[in-house]
Amino acid sequence: MIGMGLLLLVAGGVAMLLGKTGLPLGRLPGDIRYEGKHFSFYFPLATCVLLSVLVSVVLYLLSHWRR
């Protein structure tokens, strides 16, 4: 559990640093944003799909490299 916590801490730090570089993560076409008068809803659908694909490719390459 400590390892997972450290991994989440590092991932959060990387996400914060990437946000300062000007990459449009979280503002991609396909991200859902609704702002009403007293309510706002945001779901980064395209960003989640992109990050999922990137993580899957990295894990595939790591597993293929370890063989």
C-alpha positions as CSV (number, residue, x, y, z in Angstrom):
1,M,0.0,0.0,0.0
2,I,2.9,2.3,0.7
3,G,4.2,1.7,-2.8
4,M,0.9,2.5,-4.4
5,G,0.7,5.7,-2.4
6,L,4.1,6.7,-3.5
7,L,3.2,5.9,-7.1
8,L,0.1,8.1,-6.8
9,L,2.2,10.9,-5.3
10,V,4.7,10.7,-8.1
11,A,1.9,10.6,-10.8
12,G,0.3,13.7,-9.2
13,G,3.5,15.5,-9.2
14,V,4.1,14.6,-12.9
15,A,0.6,15.7,-13.8
16,M,1.2,19.1,-12.1
17,L,4.5,19.6,-13.9
18,L,2.9,18.7,-17.3
19,G,0.1,21.2,-16.6
20,K,2.7,24.0,-16.4
21,T,4.4,23.0,-19.7
22,G,1.4,24.1,-21.8
23,L,0.3,20.6,-22.9
24,P,-3.4,20.6,-23.5
25,L,-4.1,17.6,-21.1
26,G,-7.5,18.1,-19.7
27,R,-8.5,20.5,-22.5
28,L,-8.6,18.1,-25.4
29,P,-11.5,17.8,-27.9
30,G,-13.8,15.2,-26.4
31,D,-13.4,16.3,-22.8
32,I,-16.8,17.0,-21.4
33,R,-17.4,20.3,-19.7
34,Y,-20.8,21.7,-18.7
35,E,-21.1,25.0,-16.8
36,G,-24.6,26.0,-15.6
37,K,-25.6,28.9,-13.4
38,H,-25.0,27.1,-10.1
39,F,-23.4,23.9,-11.3
40,S,-20.4,22.8,-13.2
41,F,-19.4,19.4,-14.4
42,Y,-16.1,18.3,-16.0
43,F,-15.1,14.9,-17.2
44,P,-11.8,14.6,-19.2
45,L,-12.9,11.7,-21.4
46,A,-10.4,12.2,-24.2
47,T,-7.6,12.8,-21.7
48,C,-8.4,9.5,-19.9
49,V,-8.5,7.5,-23.1
50,L,-5.2,9.1,-24.2
51,L,-3.5,8.4,-20.9
52,S,-4.9,4.8,-20.9
53,V,-3.4,4.1,-24.3
54,L,-0.1,5.6,-23.3
55,V,0.1,3.5,-20.1
56,S,-0.9,0.4,-22.0
57,V,1.8,0.9,-24.6
58,V,4.4,1.5,-21.9
59,L,3.4,-1.6,-19.9
60,Y,3.3,-3.7,-23.1
61,L,6.8,-2.6,-24.0
62,L,8.1,-3.2,-20.5
63,S,6.6,-6.7,-20.5
64,H,8.0,-7.4,-24.0
65,W,11.4,-6.1,-23.0
66,R,11.6,-8.3,-19.8
67,R,11.2,-11.5,-21.8
